[in-house]
């Protein structure tokens, strides 16, 4: 994630993402950024982002940036991007950003289509358990207008941000298994179907059993791809699943978890059973 600097203004806190200001230089500052004549719309991002314990996760976003005639969006020191935030836009409790600024192309004389990514590194401690759930999405733009980013006159720096453009959810990645036994099984006999539901812990970078969750047991006859729900089973304190069914015909069994507000849905690999 890139560092977002914050400059305290008389009217509130303005977030400057294009460059970082060391804490020793953050105050006092020379002037206050002026509100740039730009707007953001049509922001699109995945409705949810599944994050595990080790792999980098990059999610693409896009939005439309519209600017006035007094803004040079082609300047080398004009920057824009989108990011996730929680809390208020001016004073967020947390943010999730990308490694790079967005890339923009002109659609009309004053309208650009911008694309970029939000990049998350769970192995580096980017997230904790409290970060799972819904986030708001904002876009921002900064024009340095030739100012030295290490020591700018902020009164000559343009800035604009806009929140509430979209929402997405950061979900803990989940895993699910299915094992039906015995195999083969005699027709009319009892078949025991076990499994385990686990989910990522962003605090410890491991997967742990997810307890007290309702999981569906589904079955499809041999040669068919259509699954029917047989029953709902709850995970125990360790995330384990266990139930029994009566074997009737050849087919495949699988557990399916619908997900929750902070954990991703998952379907286990099916286990085929031969009924004799």
Protein Blocks (a to p, Z undefined) as FASTA:
>chain_A
ZZddddddfkbccddfkbccdfklmpccedjadddddddehiacdfbdcddfkbccdddd
dddddddfkbcfkbfkbccdddddehjfklcfbdcddfbdcddddfblmbccdddddddd
fknopacfklgccdddddddddeklpafklccfklpccdddehkbccddddddddddddd
dddddehiacddddddddddfklopacddehiacddddddehiabdcdfbdcdddfkopa
cdddddfbgcddddddebifkbccddddddddddZZ
